[in-house]
């Protein structure tokens, strides 16, 4: 949701059970404009290309660590594996 960008929802296949996880980035004092989350098990990635920072966290763990800072501004991100990305 645009109003709660740091909440990751987990929903089972029957759509009956939900769990939420509040993501806590290790540094969050950046002027984010549109935070987004991508999931590629066992990780999730938090990013906003207008700020050149990418965070990674382990699913079911709220702590997200900075894995890239100041490398590039981008408009889109695709996760290849735990440490490789395609940026546009």
N, C-alpha and C positions, 0 to 999 in steps of 0.2 A: 504494500500500500504506500502511496505517496506521503501519507501522514505519519507512518511508522516505518521508516526505511531501515531501522536497526532491529526489526523483529523478523525472525525467520520462522515460518510456520511449517510444521511437519504434519502431514495428513495421511492416514492409512488408505489402502486401496478401496475399502468399503465406504470411505468418506465419513465414517462415524467417529473416529478418534483423532483428535488434534492435540498437538503440543506446540508451544511457542518457546523460542529462545531469543533472549535479548542480547544482541551482539555488543560487545564492549571492546572497541578498538584501543590499542595501546597508546595511540596519540590521536586526538580528535579535535584539535584546535585549528583546523583548516577551514577555509571558507567554501565548504561544499555547496554545490548547487543542485545536484541530482545523484544522490548515492544509489548505487545499484548492487545487487547480489547475484552471483552465479554459483551454482552448485555442481561440483564434479567430485563425487564420493572418492575418498573419505573427507574431502575438504569443501569449504565454501570460500568465496572470494568477495570482498567488498571493495568497491572502487567508485571513483567519480573522475572521469577523464579531464575535467576542467581543473582538477588538482592532481598533479602527477604522483599519486600514491595508490598502491595496491596492498590490501591486507589479505591475509589468509588465516582461516581458523579451521579447526577440526570439527566436523559435525557433532552435535551434542555437547560442544564446549563453547561457552560464550566469549572466551578470550580470542580476539583477532590480532595477529601480529603484523607489523609492517614488513613486507617482503620486497617492496620496490618504492623508492622515494626519489623524486626529481629526475627520473630517467626520461620520461616523455609525457606530453599531453596527448590525449586521444579522445576520439568520439565513440569508438566501439572497441570491445575486448572479447576475444575468444580464448578459452582455456584449452591448451594442448595437453599439458600434464601439470604436475604440481609446481613446476618452476619455469614453464615455457608458455608464452602467450603470443597471440597475433593481435596487433594493435592497428587501428585505422586512425 
